[in-house]
Amino acid sequence: MAVLGANGRMGSEAVRAVGAAPDMELVAALGRGDSLEAVLDAGARYVVDLTVPDSTEENVRFAVEHGLHAVVGTTGWTAERLASLDALLAEHAGTGVLIAPNFALGSVLASAFAAKASRYFESVEIVELHHPDKVDAPSGTAVRTAQLIAAARSEAGVGPSPDATVKQLEGARGADVEGVRVHAVRLRGLVAHQEVLLGGPGEQLTLRHDSFDRASFMPGVLLGLREVAAHPGLTVGLDGYLDLGL
């Protein structure tokens, strides 16, 4: 296993988690400026990318071109970038890539539960709360959750959430992600938290997940590494490796 972004907060956790896993061997831990060739020199067969949006696409393409399975937690994967990666993977049969907006198993489950529940409620909105050092908003997890909710509601024939707003300060109603409103909070002391608010006549259902420490992401990273070879091609979302039965 090779960890890219090993000096970052998530990367350092991954180094510890992979190093402690009895069925894995950490052979390379690369930081900013290190050559990707070191991954090949070390004999790695799997790569964990926890770098930055500016370099993640190059890193993953390098892995695929050299037949390495990749588990990716870095944000910045647009629809165009995903389509390009999918085309590249079609040329490298047997190589698997997992791109996961969130590795916390509780968060993945909460998003899946929210999508299922959203079919039965008139209104739905998302509030995501993170530390102020996070550079993207809304979070990748919130965008993924909104997309899952939008798909579930469309399939069930549920219309948009009612909203009579005609006057507002810019941004007051949050971001519109495929028809689902997403609100981002940045506050010192937080790590990673998300609430999905579902409302119907006379009732409200709130699904909340909290990560208090980045160690909460490591079981999902390890699960991804153990499963990625069995799922050739591109998988977006750790839920693709889980038998949710929903």
N, C-alpha and C positions, 0 to 999 in steps of 0.2 A: 504494500500500500504506500502511496505517496500523498502527502498533504500539501496543497498549494495555499499560500496565505497563512503559513504556520505561525507567524509572529503576531497575528491579529487575535482579537478576543475569542472569536469562534474557532479560528485555526488552532490556537494553543489548546483549547478544550478538545479538539479533534485529535491532536497529537497524543494527548493523555489517554483519550478513550480508545484509540486504535492500539496504542502501546500496551494498554491493560487487557485488551481482548485476547482470550486464550487461543482463538482460531485465526488471528491476524498477526501479520508482521509488518511493522513500520520500517520501510527501507529508505525513505527520503522525506524531508520536511523542508520545503522551499519558502523563502521569504521574498520580499520585493527585490527585484534586480537579479535574482538567481536564474540561471539558464534552465530552460525546460529539458535540455538534453540530460541534465542530472537525473531526471526521472528514468530515462532509458538506461543510463549507466548503472543505476541502482537495481535494475531488473524488475521494476514495479509493473504490475499487471492491472492495478486499479488506481484511480486518481480521485481525490476529494478536492474540489475547487471551492475555496472559501476566500476568494480574493476580493477584487473590486470590479464594478461594472465595466470599466474601461479595458480590462484585460481578460475577463472571463471567456469571451467568445474565442479569442485566439488560443487560450489554454485548452478549451474543450475540443476545438478543431484539431489541435496538435495531438491530443489524446486519441481521438477517433482515427486520425490518419495513421497512427502507429498501433492501432488495434488494442488500445487500452480502454477498459470500461471506466466511466466517469459518473461520479455522484456530485451534484452541483447545488450549492446553497446560495450562490451569488445572484443578486438581482440584476436587472437591466436587460432581460431577455424579452425583446419585443416580438410581435407576431412575425415580422420579417426575419429576425434572427433565428427564431425557432424553425421557420420554413426552410431557411438555408441549411441549418444543422440537420434537419430531417432528410434533406436531399443528399447531404454528405453521408449520412448513416446508410442510406440506400445503396451506396457504393462500397460499404464496409459491412457486409452481412455478418451477423454474429456479435457485433459490438453493441453494447448497451449504454445508454445515457439516461440518468434520472435528473431532472431539474425540479427541485422542490422549493417552493416559496417558504415552507416551514417544515422543520424536522421534528417538532414537538408532537408526539403521538396524540396527546390530548387536544391540541389545536387542530390537527387533521380530522380527528373524530368530530370535534365541535362544528367545523365547517361542513362536514358531510351531514350531520344531524340538522344543521340550520337549513341546508338546501332542501332536505326532505320535509322539514316542518313548514318551510315558506310556501308550500303549495296550499296550505290550509289557513293562511292569514292574509287579511286585506293589505296590511302595511308591513314593510320591512326596511330597516336602516341598520347601518354598521358603524360602530365607533371603535377605532383602533387607537391604542395608547402606547407610546414608546418613549425611550430615553431621548434627550435633546441632541445627542450626537448622531442620530440616524439621519442619513442624507436624502432619503426618498420618502415621498408622501403622495398618496397613501401607501401603506406597506404592501409588499408583494402578497402577503397572506390575505389582507383585506380585499385586494383586487381579485385574487383567486376565489375567495369566498363569495364575492359579489357575482363573479362569472358563474359559479356553480348554482347560486340562487336564481340568477336570471334564466339559466338554462332549464332549471326545474320548473320555474313558474311558467315559462313559455310552453314547455311540454304539457303542462297541466291546463293551459289556457287561462291562466290568471293574469289579469290586467295590471297596469302600473299602480304603485301605491298612490292613494289620493293625496293631493297637495294643492291647497288653494292659494299659495303664495303668489302675489303679484308684485310686491315691492320687497327688496332685500339689499343689504350691503353685500358687496361682492364676496363670495365664498361662504356666506352665512349658512347656506343649505348644503355645504360640503361638495365633494366631487360626485359627478354622475358616472358610475361605472355600469354600463349596459342597463341603465334604468334604475339602478340601486344606488341610493345616496350613501356615501362613505365619508365619515368625519375623522380627521386625524388630530390627536393630542400629542404634544411633545412636552415632557415634564421631567425635571431632575428627580431621580429616585425610582423611576419606572424602568423596567427591562422590556418586556413584550407582553401586551395584553389586548384582548379583543372582546367586544360585546356585539352580539347580533340581537336586535330588538324586533320582536314580531308582535303586531297588534291586530286585534279583532274587536268586534263589538263587546264591550264590557270586560275584556281581559288582555293581558300582556304576557308573553313568554320571552324571557331573556336567557340567552345562552352565552356564557362567559368563560373564557380560558385565560389563565395567568401563567406566564413563565417568570419565575422569580430569580432564576439563575440560568446561565447559558448551558449548564450541565443538562438541563431539561431537553436540549436538542440532540444530545449524543445517542440515546437509544435509537432514534430515527435515522441518524447518520449510519450507525452500525447496521441497522436493518437494511438500509439502502445498499450498502456495500455487499451484504450477504445475498441480496436478491438481484442485483443489477445484471449479472451475467445470464440469469435465467429469463431476462426480459430484453432481448435484442431490439434495437431501434430506440426511438425516443419516447420516454414517459414523462409527462408533466404532472407533478403532484404525487406525494408519497401515498395518497389514497389509491393510486394505481397498483400498488403492491399489497394492499390490504384487502382481505375478504370481508367487506362491510355488510354484505347481505341486505343492502338497502334498495 
